[in-house]
Amino acid sequence: MSIILSKGQKIDLTKTNPGLVKAVIGLGWDTNKYSGGQAFDLDASAFLVDATNRCQNDHDFIFYNNLGHPSGAVVHTGDNRTGEGDGDDEQLVVDFSTIPSYVQRIGIAVTIHDAELRSQNFGQVSNAFVRLADEATGQELLRFDLGEDFSIETAVVFCELYKHGNDWKFSAVGSGFSGGLMSLCQNYGLEV
């Protein structure tokens, strides 16, 4: 049975699920019917950060142009440019057994591609969610529905995985940014 989280809640992952080695992070959303004439393209990304909440290099930023970390710790399964259909729109696979020792946190975010050019924002996105499932069993362990709290934001950190001692935990974040992917990258210490 999946645990439903609210914004700000944190939960143990590896301690309460000792067999969890690989997790599938499924991200989904719907776009509101909107007559701007431009299709929406939302993109999932992951930022592997150290104790100072910074990526050490560009390899620590996983997105549609860098689908996997060299360690195999995080792999993006591919860009879905339409978001059509039910279920996950994009997925990331996290392998807890290969995460480099310097990585203390993994920020999972979604941005709207060319949001400013297309006059789009998360106020026009609904039913956004993140879920985490055990890759080995397919069992969904937890889910966080983001709600409709956004307006002008063009990037949202959906959740974070963070290290606590030798274990990994999940934090339901739901924090929005204006300035899209560039703002998010700068937040995590990357030069754009």
Order of alpha helices (4+ residues) and beta strands (2+ residues): beta-beta-beta-beta-beta-beta-beta-beta-alpha-beta-beta-beta-beta-alpha
